[in-house]
Amino acid sequence: MSEINIIEADLSDPEHAEAILTITNTYAAGPMGMEEEMDEEVKKHLIREMSLFPLTICFLAFEDGKAVGVANCFYGFSTFNARKLINIHDLAVMPEMRGKGIGQKLLEAVEEKAIETECCKVTLEVREDNRAKNLYERMGFSYGDPVMYFMTKELDEQ
């Protein structure tokens, strides 16, 4: 059985950058994403823009030297706790690798980093029809009481 290794990605490493881009784009093209690949301009600029954003933190999962999963995260701030938090923006595992515990290992790495950097919590958004909700609930994520919803307002490009 192959071992899964989780690392904190280095966006300046071309191998890590390509892995993040490939896995994130695969996720975007799937049913839990946008059901289409990311726009070419987005793909062209994603890694650079993430590198320039100082609150970015990404994790990669590798099996036998091949990148198979990603957690794209960003530090945020909780005013109610007066402490920082980590938001998981994308948690994605290559389709052929799902069901092997890779998502759980990525979540564990994010939680370890959150504890290490004195965050008060880890947040994520999840679609109602996403099978990964079961994993998130097993890992201690909840909708809160009262139930919280994540809302979006898209803005036109400037």
Phi and psi in radians as a Rosetta constraint file:
Dihedral C 1 N 2 CA 2 C 2 CIRCULARHARMONIC -1.334 0.35
Dihedral N 2 CA 2 C 2 N 3 CIRCULARHARMONIC 2.628 0.35
Dihedral C 2 N 3 CA 3 C 3 CIRCULARHARMONIC -1.676 0.35
Dihedral N 3 CA 3 C 3 N 4 CIRCULARHARMONIC 2.436 0.35
Dihedral C 3 N 4 CA 4 C 4 CIRCULARHARMONIC -1.704 0.35
Dihedral N 4 CA 4 C 4 N 5 CIRCULARHARMONIC 2.206 0.35
Dihedral C 4 N 5 CA 5 C 5 CIRCULARHARMONIC -1.994 0.35
Dihedral N 5 CA 5 C 5 N 6 CIRCULARHARMONIC 2.338 0.35
Dihedral C 5 N 6 CA 6 C 6 CIRCULARHARMONIC -1.927 0.35
Dihedral N 6 CA 6 C 6 N 7 CIRCULARHARMONIC 2.289 0.35
Dihedral C 6 N 7 CA 7 C 7 CIRCULARHARMONIC -2.277 0.35
Dihedral N 7 CA 7 C 7 N 8 CIRCULARHARMONIC 2.718 0.35
Dihedral C 7 N 8 CA 8 C 8 CIRCULARHARMONIC -1.396 0.35
Dihedral N 8 CA 8 C 8 N 9 CIRCULARHARMONIC 2.158 0.35
Dihedral C 8 N 9 CA 9 C 9 CIRCULARHARMONIC -1.256 0.35
Dihedral N 9 CA 9 C 9 N 10 CIRCULARHARMONIC 2.626 0.35
Dihedral C 9 N 10 CA 10 C 10 CIRCULARHARMONIC -1.945 0.35
Dihedral N 10 CA 10 C 10 N 11 CIRCULARHARMONIC 1.859 0.35
Dihedral C 10 N 11 CA 11 C 11 CIRCULARHARMONIC -1.126 0.35
Dihedral N 11 CA 11 C 11 N 12 CIRCULARHARMONIC -0.275 0.35
Dihedral C 11 N 12 CA 12 C 12 CIRCULARHARMONIC -1.502 0.35
Dihedral N 12 CA 12 C 12 N 13 CIRCULARHARMONIC -0.130 0.35
Dihedral C 12 N 13 CA 13 C 13 CIRCULARHARMONIC -1.504 0.35
Dihedral N 13 CA 13 C 13 N 14 CIRCULARHARMONIC 2.056 0.35
Dihedral C 13 N 14 CA 14 C 14 CIRCULARHARMONIC -0.985 0.35
Dihedral N 14 CA 14 C 14 N 15 CIRCULARHARMONIC -0.624 0.35
Dihedral C 14 N 15 CA 15 C 15 CIRCULARHARMONIC -1.144 0.35
Dihedral N 15 CA 15 C 15 N 16 CIRCULARHARMONIC -0.770 0.35
Dihedral C 15 N 16 CA 16 C 16 CIRCULARHARMONIC -1.147 0.35
Dihedral N 16 CA 16 C 16 N 17 CIRCULARHARMONIC -0.777 0.35
Dihedral C 16 N 17 CA 17 C 17 CIRCULARHARMONIC -1.037 0.35
Dihedral N 17 CA 17 C 17 N 18 CIRCULARHARMONIC -0.797 0.35
Dihedral C 17 N 18 CA 18 C 18 CIRCULARHARMONIC -1.126 0.35
Dihedral N 18 CA 18 C 18 N 19 CIRCULARHARMONIC -0.681 0.35
Dihedral C 18 N 19 CA 19 C 19 CIRCULARHARMONIC -1.125 0.35
Dihedral N 19 CA 19 C 19 N 20 CIRCULARHARMONIC -0.789 0.35
Dihedral C 19 N 20 CA 20 C 20 CIRCULARHARMONIC -1.046 0.35
Dihedral N 20 CA 20 C 20 N 21 CIRCULARHARMONIC -0.814 0.35
Dihedral C 20 N 21 CA 21 C 21 CIRCULARHARMONIC -1.105 0.35
Dihedral N 21 CA 21 C 21 N 22 CIRCULARHARMONIC -0.802 0.35
Dihedral C 21 N 22 CA 22 C 22 CIRCULARHARMONIC -1.115 0.35
Dihedral N 22 CA 22 C 22 N 23 CIRCULARHARMONIC -0.846 0.35
Dihedral C 22 N 23 CA 23 C 23 CIRCULARHARMONIC -1.203 0.35
Dihedral N 23 CA 23 C 23 N 24 CIRCULARHARMONIC -0.725 0.35
Dihedral C 23 N 24 CA 24 C 24 CIRCULARHARMONIC -1.114 0.35
Dihedral N 24 CA 24 C 24 N 25 CIRCULARHARMONIC -0.712 0.35
Dihedral C 24 N 25 CA 25 C 25 CIRCULARHARMONIC -1.168 0.35
Dihedral N 25 CA 25 C 25 N 26 CIRCULARHARMONIC -0.696 0.35
Dihedral C 25 N 26 CA 26 C 26 CIRCULARHARMONIC -1.056 0.35
Dihedral N 26 CA 26 C 26 N 27 CIRCULARHARMONIC -0.756 0.35
Dihedral C 26 N 27 CA 27 C 27 CIRCULARHARMONIC -1.089 0.35
Dihedral N 27 CA 27 C 27 N 28 CIRCULARHARMONIC -0.796 0.35
Dihedral C 27 N 28 CA 28 C 28 CIRCULARHARMONIC -1.028 0.35
Dihedral N 28 CA 28 C 28 N 29 CIRCULARHARMONIC -0.627 0.35
Dihedral C 28 N 29 CA 29 C 29 CIRCULARHARMONIC -1.351 0.35
Dihedral N 29 CA 29 C 29 N 30 CIRCULARHARMONIC -0.213 0.35
Dihedral C 29 N 30 CA 30 C 30 CIRCULARHARMONIC -1.539 0.35
Dihedral N 30 CA 30 C 30 N 31 CIRCULARHARMONIC 3.123 0.35
Dihedral C 30 N 31 CA 31 C 31 CIRCULARHARMONIC -1.170 0.35
Dihedral N 31 CA 31 C 31 N 32 CIRCULARHARMONIC -0.388 0.35
Dihedral C 31 N 32 CA 32 C 32 CIRCULARHARMONIC -1.608 0.35
Dihedral N 32 CA 32 C 32 N 33 CIRCULARHARMONIC -0.089 0.35
Dihedral C 32 N 33 CA 33 C 33 CIRCULARHARMONIC -1.774 0.35
Dihedral N 33 CA 33 C 33 N 34 CIRCULARHARMONIC -2.301 0.35
Dihedral C 33 N 34 CA 34 C 34 CIRCULARHARMONIC -1.712 0.35
Dihedral N 34 CA 34 C 34 N 35 CIRCULARHARMONIC -0.032 0.35
Dihedral C 34 N 35 CA 35 C 35 CIRCULARHARMONIC 1.102 0.35
Dihedral N 35 CA 35 C 35 N 36 CIRCULARHARMONIC 0.410 0.35
Dihedral C 35 N 36 CA 36 C 36 CIRCULARHARMONIC -2.773 0.35
Dihedral N 36 CA 36 C 36 N 37 CIRCULARHARMONIC 2.675 0.35
Dihedral C 36 N 37 CA 37 C 37 CIRCULARHARMONIC -1.079 0.35
Dihedral N 37 CA 37 C 37 N 38 CIRCULARHARMONIC 2.765 0.35
Dihedral C 37 N 38 CA 38 C 38 CIRCULARHARMONIC -1.127 0.35
Dihedral N 38 CA 38 C 38 N 39 CIRCULARHARMONIC 2.636 0.35
Dihedral C 38 N 39 CA 39 C 39 CIRCULARHARMONIC -0.993 0.35
Dihedral N 39 CA 39 C 39 N 40 CIRCULARHARMONIC 2.545 0.35
Dihedral C 39 N 40 CA 40 C 40 CIRCULARHARMONIC -1.008 0.35
Dihedral N 40 CA 40 C 40 N 41 CIRCULARHARMONIC -0.659 0.35
Dihedral C 40 N 41 CA 41 C 41 CIRCULARHARMONIC -1.157 0.35
Dihedral N 41 CA 41 C 41 N 42 CIRCULARHARMONIC -0.659 0.35
Dihedral C 41 N 42 CA 42 C 42 CIRCULARHARMONIC -1.128 0.35
Dihedral N 42 CA 42 C 42 N 43 CIRCULARHARMONIC -0.835 0.35
Dihedral C 42 N 43 CA 43 C 43 CIRCULARHARMONIC -1.030 0.35
Dihedral N 43 CA 43 C 43 N 44 CIRCULARHARMONIC -0.682 0.35
Dihedral C 43 N 44 CA 44 C 44 CIRCULARHARMONIC -1.121 0.35
Dihedral N 44 CA 44 C 44 N 45 CIRCULARHARMONIC -0.602 0.35
Dihedral C 44 N 45 CA 45 C 45 CIRCULARHARMONIC -1.902 0.35
Dihedral N 45 CA 45 C 45 N 46 CIRCULARHARMONIC -0.155 0.35
Dihedral C 45 N 46 CA 46 C 46 CIRCULARHARMONIC -0.964 0.35
Dihedral N 46 CA 46 C 46 N 47 CIRCULARHARMONIC -0.954 0.35
Dihedral C 46 N 47 CA 47 C 47 CIRCULARHARMONIC -1.123 0.35
Dihedral N 47 CA 47 C 47 N 48 CIRCULARHARMONIC -0.740 0.35
Dihedral C 47 N 48 CA 48 C 48 CIRCULARHARMONIC -1.056 0.35
Dihedral N 48 CA 48 C 48 N 49 CIRCULARHARMONIC -0.811 0.35
Dihedral C 48 N 49 CA 49 C 49 CIRCULARHARMONIC -1.160 0.35
Dihedral N 49 CA 49 C 49 N 50 CIRCULARHARMONIC -0.673 0.35
Dihedral C 49 N 50 CA 50 C 50 CIRCULARHARMONIC -1.125 0.35
Dihedral N 50 CA 50 C 50 N 51 CIRCULARHARMONIC -0.675 0.35
Dihedral C 50 N 51 CA 51 C 51 CIRCULARHARMONIC -1.111 0.35
Dihedral N 51 CA 51 C 51 N 52 CIRCULARHARMONIC -0.630 0.35
Dihedral C 51 N 52 CA 52 C 52 CIRCULARHARMONIC -1.356 0.35
Dihedral N 52 CA 52 C 52 N 53 CIRCULARHARMONIC -0.335 0.35
Dihedral C 52 N 53 CA 53 C 53 CIRCULARHARMONIC -1.502 0.35
Dihedral N 53 CA 53 C 53 N 54 CIRCULARHARMONIC 1.918 0.35
Dihedral C 53 N 54 CA 54 C 54 CIRCULARHARMONIC -1.181 0.35
Dihedral N 54 CA 54 C 54 N 55 CIRCULARHARMONIC -0.166 0.35
Dihedral C 54 N 55 CA 55 C 55 CIRCULARHARMONIC -1.751 0.35
Dihedral N 55 CA 55 C 55 N 56 CIRCULARHARMONIC 0.199 0.35
Dihedral C 55 N 56 CA 56 C 56 CIRCULARHARMONIC -1.380 0.35
Dihedral N 56 CA 56 C 56 N 57 CIRCULARHARMONIC 2.412 0.35
Dihedral C 56 N 57 CA 57 C 57 CIRCULARHARMONIC -2.571 0.35
Dihedral N 57 CA 57 C 57 N 58 CIRCULARHARMONIC 2.177 0.35
Dihedral C 57 N 58 CA 58 C 58 CIRCULARHARMONIC -2.161 0.35
Dihedral N 58 CA 58 C 58 N 59 CIRCULARHARMONIC 2.605 0.35
Dihedral C 58 N 59 CA 59 C 59 CIRCULARHARMONIC -2.173 0.35
Dihedral N 59 CA 59 C 59 N 60 CIRCULARHARMONIC 2.493 0.35
Dihedral C 59 N 60 CA 60 C 60 CIRCULARHARMONIC -2.112 0.35
Dihedral N 60 CA 60 C 60 N 61 CIRCULARHARMONIC 2.484 0.35
Dihedral C 60 N 61 CA 61 C 61 CIRCULARHARMONIC -1.846 0.35
Dihedral N 61 CA 61 C 61 N 62 CIRCULARHARMONIC 2.301 0.35
Dihedral C 61 N 62 CA 62 C 62 CIRCULARHARMONIC -2.117 0.35
Dihedral N 62 CA 62 C 62 N 63 CIRCULARHARMONIC 2.441 0.35
Dihedral C 62 N 63 CA 63 C 63 CIRCULARHARMONIC -2.179 0.35
Dihedral N 63 CA 63 C 63 N 64 CIRCULARHARMONIC 2.144 0.35
Dihedral C 63 N 64 CA 64 C 64 CIRCULARHARMONIC 0.876 0.35
Dihedral N 64 CA 64 C 64 N 65 CIRCULARHARMONIC 0.727 0.35
Dihedral C 64 N 65 CA 65 C 65 CIRCULARHARMONIC 1.397 0.35
Dihedral N 65 CA 65 C 65 N 66 CIRCULARHARMONIC -0.019 0.35
Dihedral C 65 N 66 CA 66 C 66 CIRCULARHARMONIC -1.860 0.35
Dihedral N 66 CA 66 C 66 N 67 CIRCULARHARMONIC 2.289 0.35
Dihedral C 66 N 67 CA 67 C 67 CIRCULARHARMONIC -1.217 0.35
Dihedral N 67 CA 67 C 67 N 68 CIRCULARHARMONIC 2.236 0.35
Dihedral C 67 N 68 CA 68 C 68 CIRCULARHARMONIC -2.239 0.35
Dihedral N 68 CA 68 C 68 N 69 CIRCULARHARMONIC -0.091 0.35
Dihedral C 68 N 69 CA 69 C 69 CIRCULARHARMONIC -2.810 0.35
Dihedral N 69 CA 69 C 69 N 70 CIRCULARHARMONIC 2.758 0.35
Dihedral C 69 N 70 CA 70 C 70 CIRCULARHARMONIC -2.532 0.35
Dihedral N 70 CA 70 C 70 N 71 CIRCULARHARMONIC 2.577 0.35
Dihedral C 70 N 71 CA 71 C 71 CIRCULARHARMONIC -2.219 0.35
Dihedral N 71 CA 71 C 71 N 72 CIRCULARHARMONIC 1.901 0.35
Dihedral C 71 N 72 CA 72 C 72 CIRCULARHARMONIC -1.636 0.35
Dihedral N 72 CA 72 C 72 N 73 CIRCULARHARMONIC 2.026 0.35
Dihedral C 72 N 73 CA 73 C 73 CIRCULARHARMONIC -2.231 0.35
Dihedral N 73 CA 73 C 73 N 74 CIRCULARHARMONIC 2.824 0.35
Dihedral C 73 N 74 CA 74 C 74 CIRCULARHARMONIC -2.499 0.35
Dihedral N 74 CA 74 C 74 N 75 CIRCULARHARMONIC 2.389 0.35
Dihedral C 74 N 75 CA 75 C 75 CIRCULARHARMONIC -1.232 0.35
Dihedral N 75 CA 75 C 75 N 76 CIRCULARHARMONIC 2.470 0.35
Dihedral C 75 N 76 CA 76 C 76 CIRCULARHARMONIC -2.319 0.35
Dihedral N 76 CA 76 C 76 N 77 CIRCULARHARMONIC -2.907 0.35
Dihedral C 76 N 77 CA 77 C 77 CIRCULARHARMONIC -2.456 0.35
Dihedral N 77 CA 77 C 77 N 78 CIRCULARHARMONIC 2.366 0.35
Dihedral C 77 N 78 CA 78 C 78 CIRCULARHARMONIC -1.769 0.35
Dihedral N 78 CA 78 C 78 N 79 CIRCULARHARMONIC 1.942 0.35
Dihedral C 78 N 79 CA 79 C 79 CIRCULARHARMONIC -1.184 0.35
Dihedral N 79 CA 79 C 79 N 80 CIRCULARHARMONIC -0.543 0.35
Dihedral C 79 N 80 CA 80 C 80 CIRCULARHARMONIC -1.234 0.35
Dihedral N 80 CA 80 C 80 N 81 CIRCULARHARMONIC -0.370 0.35
Dihedral C 80 N 81 CA 81 C 81 CIRCULARHARMONIC -1.978 0.35
Dihedral N 81 CA 81 C 81 N 82 CIRCULARHARMONIC -0.125 0.35
Dihedral C 81 N 82 CA 82 C 82 CIRCULARHARMONIC 0.914 0.35
Dihedral N 82 CA 82 C 82 N 83 CIRCULARHARMONIC 0.737 0.35
Dihedral C 82 N 83 CA 83 C 83 CIRCULARHARMONIC -2.577 0.35
Dihedral N 83 CA 83 C 83 N 84 CIRCULARHARMONIC 2.785 0.35
Dihedral C 83 N 84 CA 84 C 84 CIRCULARHARMONIC -1.347 0.35
Dihedral N 84 CA 84 C 84 N 85 CIRCULARHARMONIC 2.885 0.35
Dihedral C 84 N 85 CA 85 C 85 CIRCULARHARMONIC -2.461 0.35
Dihedral N 85 CA 85 C 85 N 86 CIRCULARHARMONIC 2.931 0.35
Dihedral C 85 N 86 CA 86 C 86 CIRCULARHARMONIC -2.016 0.35
Dihedral N 86 CA 86 C 86 N 87 CIRCULARHARMONIC 2.229 0.35
Dihedral C 86 N 87 CA 87 C 87 CIRCULARHARMONIC -1.821 0.35
Dihedral N 87 CA 87 C 87 N 88 CIRCULARHARMONIC 2.206 0.35
Dihedral C 87 N 88 CA 88 C 88 CIRCULARHARMONIC -1.515 0.35
Dihedral N 88 CA 88 C 88 N 89 CIRCULARHARMONIC 1.930 0.35
Dihedral C 88 N 89 CA 89 C 89 CIRCULARHARMONIC -1.487 0.35
Dihedral N 89 CA 89 C 89 N 90 CIRCULARHARMONIC -0.727 0.35
Dihedral C 89 N 90 CA 90 C 90 CIRCULARHARMONIC -2.342 0.35
Dihedral N 90 CA 90 C 90 N 91 CIRCULARHARMONIC 2.269 0.35
Dihedral C 90 N 91 CA 91 C 91 CIRCULARHARMONIC -2.189 0.35
Dihedral N 91 CA 91 C 91 N 92 CIRCULARHARMONIC 1.980 0.35
Dihedral C 91 N 92 CA 92 C 92 CIRCULARHARMONIC -2.424 0.35
Dihedral N 92 CA 92 C 92 N 93 CIRCULARHARMONIC 2.447 0.35
Dihedral C 92 N 93 CA 93 C 93 CIRCULARHARMONIC -2.204 0.35
Dihedral N 93 CA 93 C 93 N 94 CIRCULARHARMONIC 2.375 0.35
Dihedral C 93 N 94 CA 94 C 94 CIRCULARHARMONIC -0.948 0.35
Dihedral N 94 CA 94 C 94 N 95 CIRCULARHARMONIC 2.417 0.35
Dihedral C 94 N 95 CA 95 C 95 CIRCULARHARMONIC -0.890 0.35
Dihedral N 95 CA 95 C 95 N 96 CIRCULARHARMONIC -0.726 0.35
Dihedral C 95 N 96 CA 96 C 96 CIRCULARHARMONIC -1.270 0.35
Dihedral N 96 CA 96 C 96 N 97 CIRCULARHARMONIC -0.144 0.35
Dihedral C 96 N 97 CA 97 C 97 CIRCULARHARMONIC -1.894 0.35
Dihedral N 97 CA 97 C 97 N 98 CIRCULARHARMONIC 0.001 0.35
Dihedral C 97 N 98 CA 98 C 98 CIRCULARHARMONIC -1.198 0.35
Dihedral N 98 CA 98 C 98 N 99 CIRCULARHARMONIC 2.633 0.35
Dihedral C 98 N 99 CA 99 C 99 CIRCULARHARMONIC 1.504 0.35
Dihedral N 99 CA 99 C 99 N 100 CIRCULARHARMONIC 0.164 0.35
Dihedral C 99 N 100 CA 100 C 100 CIRCULARHARMONIC -1.884 0.35
Dihedral N 100 CA 100 C 100 N 101 CIRCULARHARMONIC 0.145 0.35
Dihedral C 100 N 101 CA 101 C 101 CIRCULARHARMONIC 1.487 0.35
Dihedral N 101 CA 101 C 101 N 102 CIRCULARHARMONIC 0.182 0.35
Dihedral C 101 N 102 CA 102 C 102 CIRCULARHARMONIC -1.195 0.35
Dihedral N 102 CA 102 C 102 N 103 CIRCULARHARMONIC -0.760 0.35
Dihedral C 102 N 103 CA 103 C 103 CIRCULARHARMONIC -1.026 0.35
Dihedral N 103 CA 103 C 103 N 104 CIRCULARHARMONIC -0.737 0.35
Dihedral C 103 N 104 CA 104 C 104 CIRCULARHARMONIC -1.089 0.35
Dihedral N 104 CA 104 C 104 N 105 CIRCULARHARMONIC -0.756 0.35
Dihedral C 104 N 105 CA 105 C 105 CIRCULARHARMONIC -1.117 0.35
Dihedral N 105 CA 105 C 105 N 106 CIRCULARHARMONIC -0.673 0.35
Dihedral C 105 N 106 CA 106 C 106 CIRCULARHARMONIC -1.121 0.35
Dihedral N 106 CA 106 C 106 N 107 CIRCULARHARMONIC -0.769 0.35
Dihedral C 106 N 107 CA 107 C 107 CIRCULARHARMONIC -1.077 0.35
Dihedral N 107 CA 107 C 107 N 108 CIRCULARHARMONIC -0.706 0.35
Dihedral C 107 N 108 CA 108 C 108 CIRCULARHARMONIC -1.084 0.35
Dihedral N 108 CA 108 C 108 N 109 CIRCULARHARMONIC -0.706 0.35
Dihedral C 108 N 109 CA 109 C 109 CIRCULARHARMONIC -1.128 0.35
Dihedral N 109 CA 109 C 109 N 110 CIRCULARHARMONIC -0.730 0.35
Dihedral C 109 N 110 CA 110 C 110 CIRCULARHARMONIC -1.090 0.35
Dihedral N 110 CA 110 C 110 N 111 CIRCULARHARMONIC -0.797 0.35
Dihedral C 110 N 111 CA 111 C 111 CIRCULARHARMONIC -1.091 0.35
Dihedral N 111 CA 111 C 111 N 112 CIRCULARHARMONIC -0.729 0.35
Dihedral C 111 N 112 CA 112 C 112 CIRCULARHARMONIC -1.047 0.35
Dihedral N 112 CA 112 C 112 N 113 CIRCULARHARMONIC -0.750 0.35
Dihedral C 112 N 113 CA 113 C 113 CIRCULARHARMONIC -1.139 0.35
Dihedral N 113 CA 113 C 113 N 114 CIRCULARHARMONIC -0.688 0.35
Dihedral C 113 N 114 CA 114 C 114 CIRCULARHARMONIC -1.092 0.35
Dihedral N 114 CA 114 C 114 N 115 CIRCULARHARMONIC -0.736 0.35
Dihedral C 114 N 115 CA 115 C 115 CIRCULARHARMONIC -1.164 0.35
Dihedral N 115 CA 115 C 115 N 116 CIRCULARHARMONIC -0.809 0.35
Dihedral C 115 N 116 CA 116 C 116 CIRCULARHARMONIC -1.024 0.35
Dihedral N 116 CA 116 C 116 N 117 CIRCULARHARMONIC -0.635 0.35
Dihedral C 116 N 117 CA 117 C 117 CIRCULARHARMONIC -1.733 0.35
Dihedral N 117 CA 117 C 117 N 118 CIRCULARHARMONIC 0.297 0.35
Dihedral C 117 N 118 CA 118 C 118 CIRCULARHARMONIC 1.028 0.35
Dihedral N 118 CA 118 C 118 N 119 CIRCULARHARMONIC 0.709 0.35
Dihedral C 118 N 119 CA 119 C 119 CIRCULARHARMONIC -1.383 0.35
Dihedral N 119 CA 119 C 119 N 120 CIRCULARHARMONIC 2.694 0.35
Dihedral C 119 N 120 CA 120 C 120 CIRCULARHARMONIC -1.551 0.35
Dihedral N 120 CA 120 C 120 N 121 CIRCULARHARMONIC -0.347 0.35
Dihedral C 120 N 121 CA 121 C 121 CIRCULARHARMONIC -2.934 0.35
Dihedral N 121 CA 121 C 121 N 122 CIRCULARHARMONIC 2.945 0.35
Dihedral C 121 N 122 CA 122 C 122 CIRCULARHARMONIC -2.105 0.35
Dihedral N 122 CA 122 C 122 N 123 CIRCULARHARMONIC 2.322 0.35
Dihedral C 122 N 123 CA 123 C 123 CIRCULARHARMONIC -2.122 0.35
Dihedral N 123 CA 123 C 123 N 124 CIRCULARHARMONIC 2.782 0.35
Dihedral C 123 N 124 CA 124 C 124 CIRCULARHARMONIC -2.754 0.35
Dihedral N 124 CA 124 C 124 N 125 CIRCULARHARMONIC 2.840 0.35
Dihedral C 124 N 125 CA 125 C 125 CIRCULARHARMONIC -1.984 0.35
Dihedral N 125 CA 125 C 125 N 126 CIRCULARHARMONIC 2.558 0.35
Dihedral C 125 N 126 CA 126 C 126 CIRCULARHARMONIC -2.532 0.35
Dihedral N 126 CA 126 C 126 N 127 CIRCULARHARMONIC 2.409 0.35
Dihedral C 126 N 127 CA 127 C 127 CIRCULARHARMONIC -1.209 0.35
Dihedral N 127 CA 127 C 127 N 128 CIRCULARHARMONIC 2.605 0.35
Dihedral C 127 N 128 CA 128 C 128 CIRCULARHARMONIC -1.035 0.35
Dihedral N 128 CA 128 C 128 N 129 CIRCULARHARMONIC -0.565 0.35
Dihedral C 128 N 129 CA 129 C 129 CIRCULARHARMONIC -1.697 0.35
Dihedral N 129 CA 129 C 129 N 130 CIRCULARHARMONIC 0.246 0.35
Dihedral C 129 N 130 CA 130 C 130 CIRCULARHARMONIC -1.467 0.35
Dihedral N 130 CA 130 C 130 N 131 CIRCULARHARMONIC 2.141 0.35
Dihedral C 130 N 131 CA 131 C 131 CIRCULARHARMONIC -1.072 0.35
Dihedral N 131 CA 131 C 131 N 132 CIRCULARHARMONIC -0.403 0.35
Dihedral C 131 N 132 CA 132 C 132 CIRCULARHARMONIC -1.182 0.35
Dihedral N 132 CA 132 C 132 N 133 CIRCULARHARMONIC -0.202 0.35
Dihedral C 132 N 133 CA 133 C 133 CIRCULARHARMONIC -0.945 0.35
Dihedral N 133 CA 133 C 133 N 134 CIRCULARHARMONIC -0.654 0.35
Dihedral C 133 N 134 CA 134 C 134 CIRCULARHARMONIC -1.056 0.35
Dihedral N 134 CA 134 C 134 N 135 CIRCULARHARMONIC -0.756 0.35
Dihedral C 134 N 135 CA 135 C 135 CIRCULARHARMONIC -1.081 0.35
Dihedral N 135 CA 135 C 135 N 136 CIRCULARHARMONIC -0.840 0.35
Dihedral C 135 N 136 CA 136 C 136 CIRCULARHARMONIC -1.038 0.35
Dihedral N 136 CA 136 C 136 N 137 CIRCULARHARMONIC -0.745 0.35
Dihedral C 136 N 137 CA 137 C 137 CIRCULARHARMONIC -1.138 0.35
Dihedral N 137 CA 137 C 137 N 138 CIRCULARHARMONIC -0.728 0.35
Dihedral C 137 N 138 CA 138 C 138 CIRCULARHARMONIC -1.060 0.35
Dihedral N 138 CA 138 C 138 N 139 CIRCULARHARMONIC -0.560 0.35
Dihedral C 138 N 139 CA 139 C 139 CIRCULARHARMONIC -1.511 0.35
Dihedral N 139 CA 139 C 139 N 140 CIRCULARHARMONIC 0.076 0.35
Dihedral C 139 N 140 CA 140 C 140 CIRCULARHARMONIC 1.725 0.35
Dihedral N 140 CA 140 C 140 N 141 CIRCULARHARMONIC 0.064 0.35
Dihedral C 140 N 141 CA 141 C 141 CIRCULARHARMONIC -1.328 0.35
Dihedral N 141 CA 141 C 141 N 142 CIRCULARHARMONIC 2.543 0.35
Dihedral C 141 N 142 CA 142 C 142 CIRCULARHARMONIC -2.514 0.35
Dihedral N 142 CA 142 C 142 N 143 CIRCULARHARMONIC 2.948 0.35
Dihedral C 142 N 143 CA 143 C 143 CIRCULARHARMONIC -1.521 0.35
Dihedral N 143 CA 143 C 143 N 144 CIRCULARHARMONIC -0.102 0.35
Dihedral C 143 N 144 CA 144 C 144 CIRCULARHARMONIC 1.464 0.35
Dihedral N 144 CA 144 C 144 N 145 CIRCULARHARMONIC 2.998 0.35
Dihedral C 144 N 145 CA 145 C 145 CIRCULARHARMONIC -2.412 0.35
Dihedral N 145 CA 145 C 145 N 146 CIRCULARHARMONIC 1.822 0.35
Dihedral C 145 N 146 CA 146 C 146 CIRCULARHARMONIC -1.272 0.35
Dihedral N 146 CA 146 C 146 N 147 CIRCULARHARMONIC 2.850 0.35
Dihedral C 146 N 147 CA 147 C 147 CIRCULARHARMONIC -1.061 0.35
Dihedral N 147 CA 147 C 147 N 148 CIRCULARHARMONIC 2.358 0.35
Dihedral C 147 N 148 CA 148 C 148 CIRCULARHARMONIC -1.848 0.35
Dihedral N 148 CA 148 C 148 N 149 CIRCULARHARMONIC 2.548 0.35
Dihedral C 148 N 149 CA 149 C 149 CIRCULARHARMONIC -2.165 0.35
Dihedral N 149 CA 149 C 149 N 150 CIRCULARHARMONIC 2.562 0.35
Dihedral C 149 N 150 CA 150 C 150 CIRCULARHARMONIC -1.717 0.35
Dihedral N 150 CA 150 C 150 N 151 CIRCULARHARMONIC 2.145 0.35
Dihedral C 150 N 151 CA 151 C 151 CIRCULARHARMONIC -1.983 0.35
Dihedral N 151 CA 151 C 151 N 152 CIRCULARHARMONIC 2.729 0.35
Dihedral C 151 N 152 CA 152 C 152 CIRCULARHARMONIC -2.348 0.35
Dihedral N 152 CA 152 C 152 N 153 CIRCULARHARMONIC 2.505 0.35
Dihedral C 152 N 153 CA 153 C 153 CIRCULARHARMONIC -2.269 0.35
Dihedral N 153 CA 153 C 153 N 154 CIRCULARHARMONIC 1.932 0.35
Dihedral C 153 N 154 CA 154 C 154 CIRCULARHARMONIC -1.284 0.35
Dihedral N 154 CA 154 C 154 N 155 CIRCULARHARMONIC 2.427 0.35
Dihedral C 154 N 155 CA 155 C 155 CIRCULARHARMONIC -1.937 0.35
Dihedral N 155 CA 155 C 155 N 156 CIRCULARHARMONIC 2.507 0.35
Dihedral C 155 N 156 CA 156 C 156 CIRCULARHARMONIC -1.127 0.35
Dihedral N 156 CA 156 C 156 N 157 CIRCULARHARMONIC 2.613 0.35
Dihedral C 156 N 157 CA 157 C 157 CIRCULARHARMONIC -1.137 0.35
Dihedral N 157 CA 157 C 157 N 158 CIRCULARHARMONIC 2.465 0.35
